[in-house]
């Protein structure tokens, strides 16, 4: 069951091109997981190989890959190291915005050149603490010379610790107006500090810590109205997490097969002398592999919905764009509900095929569950199920660019 979900001539070439890179990355993935080492060299290897430019049009030196093709590459990468596609999530989200505006007629050649040269962007959107759900404490202020200064702190800044640029969601401080903007910030500037303080029990190598901005200069051309962001951004973020779960399922399947083949010890009341011949064990392996098969297919299907939206860039057909965006949101939500359930079950079931030795820390098999559980906790599936149900029953539109933060609660009377 190694055939890719989609096959194109370009994707075959890209998979062949990146296969040695992914193999090199996979060789050190378990040790990094056990030691807690950030995959800095692995990300640098991907930069040098041009992975961050696979969506850049060919005429600008990129690979011109479609979103389904990129998604298949994400899954391949995650199977090598569960952290890396998510670590690049902010980069591909920002690169997609630049591609959308390029197709809409605004030249993005300077950004394409940067991506092709190996530069990437990180994510800096979420805040923790007392930030309310309808505002931001990260503020951008205009100077008299026309530049801007950025101050604030962001958490879950996935990938920024590896990146040359930060894609920052901020509040523009202008008299009489509350406007949210994107401040594209050079992460190499003085005043930008990224700390690897992500304290979750999974996805430890994503670089999802804290980034602070202290009087950081942002050029005027790098301040973008949030309302002009490409429309399917939220769905793309979800697609990246779906691909991460699919890659984890594939890696868990491979590890299960290898462990069952190698297992010599068995129980006296087992169904066969060898574990690898036990029909109950084989059935469990088949269930795990089948889950990986289904979630990869669902993930690629979601990517095709996003591609339909991407193809409308520059069309000016707002009605068609809105309809395609709604479809992308609903498909990504529906996929998240099912993919999460399937993967979490699969990475738990792998332990049914082994004895207590399967829980040994040095084998690192628990990483599949920890990583999958962490990824699927970002955006709770129960809320995604509600989005799909509300649309089907009542025609309720899905949320497009939702936020997280503190909310006001009624006081008891």
Helices and strands as residue ranges (DSSP letters): H 9-27, H 29-35, H 40-48, G 51-53, G 58-60, H 67-80, H 84-87, H 89-103, H 109-116, E 121-124, E 139-142, E 148-154, G 160-162, E 165-174, E 177-186, E 192-195, E 210-218, G 220-222, E 223-225, G 226-228, H 233-262, G 275-277, H 279-310, H 318-349, G 350-353, G 356-359, G 361-363, H 366-376, H 381-394
